[in-house]
Amino acid sequence: MQSTAPKSVLTVSPSWLNPGVSVTLSCEVKSSSAGWRFYWYKAVPDLSKYKYRYDPLPGTINGTVENYFIIHGQKQTAGYSCRAGRGNPEDLTDYSVPKFIWSADSHPAASLTMSPDREKLFTIDEIKLNCEGSSADWRVRRFTLSNYRPDLSHCSNWGKMTGSSCTFISPQYHRAVYWCESGSGEFSNAVNIIINNEDLLLVSPVHPVTEGASVTLSCRLRGENKLSDVIFYHNDKLIQNDSRGELKISAVSQSDEGFYKCEHSGKVSPQSWMAVKGARSSSFPVLLVVGSVIGVVLLIFLLLLCQFRQTKCPGRVESAYQDEQQQPVYSFLLHALYSLT
């Protein structure tokens, strides 16, 4: 029996995460007046029922008067839902259809890898998506627009799920987002796959490239694996025009991010976006160098102090009393040195 409760509709912005960007959830009650209180939930995968359960977001169990909620610091793919209530006793709407924010960054708990590893594919290419991480149970989800309507489905509807892998044949004229969901509630990174009916495609990585890493872009003609005499463009600007069939970037930087396309024998590929993410910086090497320098300075200071006070220094014999008096100085210097390194 279909519920007659008012419908709540959730929107999320942005849909794709960028570093440091906050996510805004907005909830609307269809065909209804004001006076609602809004409740916010995280969608948690329930693999046994191919559904989601909805856990209240921290600090929202009593709802909000505003019909929007801002999430700060979200870094990974996640699903959300909302509902609204009013009156006493409170009349609640149904949960909204879950909406997702997607991140291309993988993490140890859940990650998605793809073969072949490229954003754009030919029709009838075989695609394999593999889920990896801390869980033993997985399903692959797909979100696409079917006849301009949102369509959320799982691998068994359009492919074959074997263990932690989903294999399917790419359909014609298709664009979709894919990700993994685990039985323990994790979401993997997401990949955006575009199926083309073109004859020429740029081979570019489907995942963001880390600053400093090397990357190779190439051009592929339907039915052929490797081409020569390929022209490459970055943001519509010609960057390589010679006999090489590949574009190699030895150390990627933020300036390399953007749209790329290739040209061969008068045919031009659709452009592909190559994302660049910052390298995981570590303060340890800097602290090690700084700490070592300061350690040398402190050691010189200690030797000068010993010389000045004629306390126990290398080659000197002093009393136990002088050792005890000097110990706080040694302790302070050692603590300062090790805390810096």
URURKA-V786253 format. One record per run of one state. SS is the DSSP state (2 for helix, 1 for strand, 0 for the rest). FROM is the first residue (numbers start at 1). LEN is the number of residues. Records with the same first field share a line. If there is no record, write none. Layout:
# URURKA-V786253
SS: FROM-LEN, FROM-LEN
This chain:
# URURKA-V786253
0: 1-7, 14-2, 17-6, 30-7, 47-4, 57-7, 65-3, 72-6, 87-4, 93-6, 103-4, 108-2, 116-4, 123-3, 134-4, 147-2, 158-2, 163-2, 170-4, 183-4, 197-3, 204-5, 211-4, 222-9, 235-2, 242-4, 250-4, 257-1, 265-2, 269-3, 275-1, 278-6, 310-10, 341-1
1: 8-6, 16-1, 23-7, 37-10, 51-6, 64-1, 68-4, 78-9, 91-2, 99-4, 107-1, 110-6, 120-3, 126-8, 138-9, 149-6, 160-3, 165-5, 174-9, 187-10, 200-4, 209-2, 215-7, 231-4, 237-5, 246-4, 258-7, 267-2, 272-3, 276-2
2: 155-3, 254-3, 284-26, 320-21
